[in-house]
């Protein structure tokens, strides 16, 4: 493979990308990173803790070690790499919820119907699930919770760049349309305490996040509803 053109290798990386993504999802679902938080463990110990097959788990961990998620020593013990640390659920920028969200069955089923969308122009999720992903998550709250957690991580990762890129201080009121749990809006208001905020989102998490976040009640307004499409 080393003698192949760089463009070929890059395209093959994209073509096979789902394999690595699925492997990361499985170890996220099993909580492997949390089990390795305090130090290396071997596959047998991890299999006992996760009720999995030790041989199969060992192969999965070795596969992920080959792409830098874990490190394996000469005795077959696995440890987190700096990249793998981001799979810990207590990490402030935990990728765990994103791995579980993008790897969820309803996502795979929907993306599996991409060709249907291209051929017909129809929503793949409607075809695969009988409803769009928003309605699916509403009916399956556990997936909604995972989605919310992933969005909070994305917001934490992006907020410094967002605040640096735009001067929100020149506005008296800042509205976040489809703002989810309000994490981005909260960061804007924290940086510009003189502003008021309006959060528009159709989902239930906006109430939960607002209640959990001590704030000046006169500074923000939560509005539940769907933005109207033109």
C-alpha positions in Angstrom: 0.0 0.0 0.0 2.9 2.4 0.7 3.7 2.6 -3.0 0.2 3.6 -4.0 -0.6 7.2 -5.0 -1.5 9.5 -2.2 -4.9 10.3 -3.8 -5.7 6.6 -3.9 -4.8 6.1 -0.3 -6.9 9.2 0.8 -9.9 7.9 -1.2 -9.6 4.5 0.4 -9.5 6.1 3.8 -12.8 7.8 3.1 -14.4 4.6 1.6 -13.4 2.6 4.7 -14.1 5.3 7.2 -17.3 3.8 8.4 -15.4 0.9 9.9 -13.4 3.1 12.2 -16.4 5.2 13.1 -18.4 2.1 14.0 -15.6 0.7 16.1 -15.4 4.0 18.1 -19.2 3.9 18.6 -19.0 0.4 20.1 -16.3 1.2 22.6 -18.2 4.4 23.5 -21.3 2.4 24.1 -19.3 0.0 26.3 -17.7 2.8 28.2 -14.2 1.5 27.6 -12.5 4.9 28.0 -14.0 5.3 31.5 -12.7 1.9 32.4 -9.2 2.9 31.4 -9.4 6.3 33.1 -7.2 5.1 36.1 -4.7 3.2 34.0 -4.1 0.3 31.6 -6.1 -2.9 31.7 -6.1 -6.0 29.5 -8.8 -7.3 27.3 -9.9 -10.0 29.7 -10.5 -7.5 32.5 -12.3 -5.1 30.2 -14.4 -8.0 28.8 -15.5 -9.0 32.3 -16.4 -5.4 33.1 -18.5 -5.0 29.9 -19.9 -8.5 29.6 -18.3 -9.0 26.2 -16.2 -11.7 24.5 -12.6 -11.2 25.5 -11.2 -12.4 22.1 -13.5 -10.2 20.1 -12.9 -7.2 22.3 -9.2 -7.7 22.1 -9.4 -7.5 18.3 -11.5 -4.4 18.5 -9.1 -2.7 20.8 -6.2 -3.6 18.6 -7.9 -2.1 15.6 -8.5 1.1 17.4 -4.9 1.1 18.7 -3.8 1.1 15.0 -5.5 4.4 14.5 -4.4 6.1 17.7 -7.4 5.7 20.0 -5.7 3.3 22.4 -2.1 2.2 23.0 -1.2 -1.5 23.5 2.0 -2.5 25.4 4.0 -5.7 24.9 1.9 -7.5 27.5 -1.4 -6.8 25.7 -2.6 -4.1 28.1 -4.4 -1.2 26.7 -4.3 2.5 27.7 -5.9 5.7 26.5 -3.9 7.9 24.2 -4.3 11.7 24.2 -6.9 11.2 21.5 -8.7 8.4 23.3 -9.0 10.6 26.4 -11.8 12.5 24.6 -13.9 9.4 24.8 -14.1 9.7 28.6 -17.6 10.7 29.6 -16.3 13.1 32.2 -14.1 15.0 29.7 -15.3 18.6 29.2 -15.0 18.0 25.4 -16.2 14.4 25.5 -16.7 12.9 22.1 -18.6 10.0 23.7 -22.1 11.4 23.0 -21.3 12.3 19.4 -19.9 8.8 18.8 -23.0 7.2 20.3 -25.3 9.6 18.4 -23.7 9.3 14.9 -23.4 5.5 15.4 -26.9 4.9 16.6 -29.1 2.4 14.6 -31.6 5.1 13.5 -28.7 7.1 12.0 -27.3 4.1 10.1 -30.7 3.2 8.8 -31.3 6.7 7.6 -27.9 7.1 6.0 -28.4 3.7 4.4 -31.2 5.2 2.4 -29.1 8.1 1.0 -29.5 6.8 -2.5 -33.3 6.9 -2.1 -33.0 10.6 -1.2 -30.8 11.3 -4.2 -33.1 9.5 -6.6 -36.4 10.9 -5.2 -35.6 14.0 -3.3 -37.3 12.6 -0.3 -36.1 12.6 3.3 -34.1 9.4 3.9 -35.2 9.2 7.5 -38.9 9.4 6.6 -38.3 6.5 4.2 -36.3 4.4 6.6 -38.0 5.3 9.9 -41.4 6.5 8.9 -40.6 9.9 10.6 -37.9 12.5 10.6 -35.0 12.3 13.0 -36.5 15.0 15.2 -39.7 13.1 15.7 -37.8 9.9 16.2 -35.7 11.5 19.0 -38.9 12.9 20.6 -40.4 9.4 20.7 -37.1 7.9 22.0 -35.9 10.2 24.7 -32.7 8.3 25.3 -31.6 9.3 21.8 -32.7 12.9 22.4 -30.6 13.0 25.6 -27.6 11.7 23.6 -28.2 14.4 20.9 -28.4 17.1 23.5 -25.2 16.0 25.1 -23.4 16.0 21.8 -24.6 19.5 21.0 -23.4 20.7 24.3 -19.9 19.4 23.5 -20.0 21.0 20.1 -21.0 24.3 21.7 -18.1 24.1 24.2 -15.6 23.3 21.5 -16.8 26.1 19.2 -17.7 29.0 21.6 -14.3 30.6 21.9 -14.0 30.8 18.1 -17.6 32.1 17.8 -17.1 34.8 20.4 -13.8 35.9 18.8 -15.3 36.0 15.3 -18.2 38.3 16.1 -18.9 41.2 18.3 -22.1 40.3 20.0 -21.7 43.2 22.5 -23.2 45.6 20.0 -26.6 44.0 20.3 -29.1 44.7 23.1 -30.9 41.4 22.4 -29.3 38.2 21.0 -31.6 35.5 19.6 -30.6 31.9 19.0 -33.0 30.2 16.6 -33.1 26.4 17.0 -30.7 26.9 19.9 -31.3 23.6 21.6 -30.4 23.7 25.2 -29.1 27.2 25.0 -25.5 26.5 25.7 -24.2 28.8 22.9 -26.6 31.6 24.0 -25.5 31.2 27.6 -21.8 31.7 26.5 -22.7 34.8 24.6 -24.6 36.3 27.5 -21.8 35.4 29.9 -19.3 37.3 27.7 -21.8 40.2 27.3 -23.7 40.6 30.5 -25.5 43.8 29.3 -27.3 41.9 26.6 -30.6 39.9 26.8 -31.1 36.6 25.1 -34.0 34.9 23.3 -33.9 31.1 22.8 -36.2 29.7 20.2 -36.4 25.9 20.1 -39.3 23.4 19.7 -37.8 20.9 22.1 -38.2 20.2 25.9 -34.5 20.5 26.7 -34.4 24.3 26.6 -36.6 24.4 29.8 -34.4 21.8 31.5 -31.2 23.6 30.7 -32.6 26.9 31.8 -33.8 25.6 35.1 -30.4 24.0 35.8 -28.5 27.2 35.0 -28.7 29.9 37.6 -29.3 33.1 35.6 -30.9 36.5 35.9 -34.5 35.8 35.0 -34.9 39.2 33.4 -32.0 38.6 31.0 -33.3 35.6 29.0 -36.6 34.5 27.4 -37.2 30.9 26.3 -39.7 30.5 23.5 -40.8 27.0 22.4 -41.9 26.7 18.8 -40.7 25.8 15.4 -39.0 28.4 13.2 -41.3 29.0 10.2 -39.8 27.8 6.9 -40.3 30.0 3.9 
